[in-house]
Amino acid sequence: MADLLQSGAASARLPATARRYDNLWLRLMANTADPDNEQSCWIWEAKRDRGGYGRVNVYVPGLGAVVTLMSHVAAWCWLEAGCESVDDLYLAYIEFRESGLQLDHGCVTPCCIRPDHLTPTTGAENCAMRGRVRWGCLFHLGG
C-alpha cells in the first residue's frame, strides 16, 4: 500500500477548482481518520448512508458524469485492480458489483475502508457472517 501512496498514479482531468488530490486513493485516505495502530480500521469520515457505509462522489471522465460509489468498495477495487485512473476504478467497481459478490467487513465496522479488513463473499455468506452482530443484513446494499 505504501508503494501506491508514493506512485503518483494518474489523476482524472478535472477543472482546477474540483481537483484537490493527485488520485482517488489519496482522496480516500484524506477522508479517513488516522488509525490508532497498524491493525486499526480506516474509518470513513465523509458522507455515509443510513447503514453507516461510506459514500464518495467521483467524476468519471469516460462517462462525463459524477457517480456515487461505496467508499469501501472503491478502496478495495483501487488496490485489487491496480487502478491508475478513475476510469480504471469505475470499470473495476462495476465489474465487482456485476459479479454478485459483496465485501464482508471482518472488522464488523461498516464505515471501515481498509482493504485488508474486507473479504469478497456471496450475499448469503455475508449475511450469515453478519448474523453475529446486531446491525444484521438490513442496510447492506451489495457492497
C-alpha positions as CSV (number, residue, x, y, z in Angstrom):
1,M,0.0,0.0,0.0
2,A,2.9,2.4,0.7
3,D,4.1,2.0,-2.9
4,L,0.7,3.1,-4.1
5,L,0.7,6.2,-2.0
6,Q,4.0,7.2,-3.4
7,S,3.4,6.1,-7.1
8,G,1.7,9.3,-8.2
9,A,-0.9,7.4,-10.2
10,A,-2.5,9.5,-13.0
11,S,-5.4,11.6,-11.8
12,A,-8.6,12.3,-13.7
13,R,-8.6,15.5,-15.7
14,L,-10.9,17.8,-13.7
15,P,-11.3,21.5,-13.6
16,A,-8.7,23.0,-11.3
17,T,-11.4,24.0,-8.9
18,A,-12.6,20.4,-8.5
19,R,-9.2,18.7,-8.2
20,R,-7.7,18.5,-4.8
21,Y,-5.8,15.2,-4.8
22,D,-3.4,13.6,-7.2
23,N,-5.5,10.5,-7.4
24,L,-8.6,8.9,-5.9
25,W,-6.6,6.8,-3.5
26,L,-5.2,9.9,-1.8
27,R,-8.7,11.4,-1.7
28,L,-10.0,8.2,0.0
29,M,-7.1,8.3,2.5
30,A,-7.7,12.0,3.2
31,N,-11.3,11.2,4.3
32,T,-10.4,8.6,6.8
33,A,-9.5,9.0,10.5
34,D,-5.9,8.3,11.5
35,P,-5.8,4.7,12.7
36,D,-4.9,4.0,16.4
37,N,-2.4,1.3,15.4
38,E,-1.3,-0.7,12.4
39,Q,-4.3,-3.1,12.6
40,S,-7.0,-0.5,13.2
41,C,-9.9,0.2,10.9
42,W,-9.6,3.1,8.5
43,I,-12.8,4.9,9.4
44,W,-14.5,6.9,6.6
45,E,-15.3,10.4,8.0
46,A,-17.1,11.8,5.0
47,K,-20.6,11.1,3.6
48,R,-22.3,7.9,4.9
49,D,-25.6,6.2,4.1
50,R,-28.2,5.2,6.7
51,G,-26.4,1.8,7.3
52,G,-23.1,3.6,8.1
53,Y,-21.4,2.7,4.8
54,G,-19.2,5.5,3.3
55,R,-20.2,7.1,0.0
56,V,-18.0,9.1,-2.3
57,N,-18.9,11.2,-5.3
58,V,-16.5,10.7,-8.1
59,Y,-16.2,12.4,-11.5
60,V,-15.6,9.7,-14.1
61,P,-14.1,11.2,-17.2
62,G,-15.1,8.3,-19.5
63,L,-18.7,8.9,-18.5
64,G,-18.5,12.6,-18.3
65,A,-20.6,12.4,-15.1
66,V,-20.3,12.2,-11.4
67,V,-21.2,8.9,-9.8
68,T,-21.6,7.9,-6.2
69,L,-19.6,4.9,-5.1
70,M,-19.4,3.0,-1.8
71,S,-16.1,4.1,-0.4
72,H,-15.0,0.7,0.9
73,V,-15.7,-1.0,-2.4
74,A,-13.8,1.9,-4.2
75,A,-10.8,1.4,-1.9
76,W,-10.8,-2.3,-2.3
77,C,-11.2,-2.2,-6.1
78,W,-8.4,0.5,-6.4
79,L,-5.9,-1.8,-4.8
80,E,-7.1,-5.2,-6.2
81,A,-7.3,-4.0,-9.8
82,G,-4.2,-1.9,-9.6
83,C,-6.0,1.2,-10.9
84,E,-4.2,4.1,-12.3
85,S,-7.1,6.3,-13.1
86,V,-10.7,7.0,-12.1
87,D,-11.9,5.4,-15.3
88,D,-10.0,2.2,-14.4
89,L,-11.5,2.3,-10.9
90,Y,-15.0,2.7,-12.3
91,L,-14.6,-0.3,-14.6
92,A,-13.3,-2.4,-11.7
93,Y,-16.1,-1.2,-9.4
94,I,-18.8,-2.1,-12.0
95,E,-17.2,-5.4,-12.7
96,F,-17.1,-6.2,-9.0
97,R,-20.7,-5.2,-8.5
98,E,-21.9,-7.2,-11.5
99,S,-20.1,-10.3,-10.1
100,G,-22.7,-10.5,-7.5
101,L,-20.1,-10.6,-4.7
102,Q,-20.1,-8.3,-1.7
103,L,-17.4,-7.2,0.7
104,D,-17.6,-8.6,4.2
105,H,-16.2,-6.3,6.9
106,G,-14.3,-8.8,9.0
107,C,-13.9,-5.9,11.5
108,V,-17.7,-5.6,11.7
109,T,-17.4,-1.8,11.1
110,P,-19.5,-0.6,8.1
111,C,-17.6,2.7,7.8
112,C,-14.1,0.9,7.6
113,I,-12.5,1.2,4.2
114,R,-9.3,-0.7,5.0
115,P,-8.9,-3.2,2.1
116,D,-7.3,-6.0,4.3
117,H,-10.4,-5.9,6.5
118,L,-12.6,-6.6,3.5
119,T,-13.3,-10.1,2.0
120,P,-15.2,-10.8,-1.1
121,T,-18.1,-13.1,-0.3
122,T,-21.5,-14.1,-1.7
123,G,-24.5,-12.2,-0.3
124,A,-25.6,-15.3,1.7
125,E,-22.2,-15.8,3.2
126,N,-22.0,-12.1,4.1
127,C,-25.4,-12.1,5.9
128,A,-24.5,-15.4,7.7
129,M,-21.3,-13.9,8.9
130,R,-23.0,-10.7,10.0
131,G,-25.6,-12.7,11.9
132,R,-23.2,-12.5,14.8
133,V,-23.8,-8.7,15.2
134,R,-26.8,-6.5,15.8
135,W,-26.9,-4.5,12.6
136,G,-27.5,-7.6,10.5
137,C,-28.4,-7.6,6.8
138,L,-31.0,-4.8,6.8
139,F,-28.9,-2.0,5.3
140,H,-26.2,-3.9,3.4
141,L,-26.9,-2.9,-0.2
142,G,-24.5,-5.1,-2.2
143,G,-21.2,-3.6,-1.0
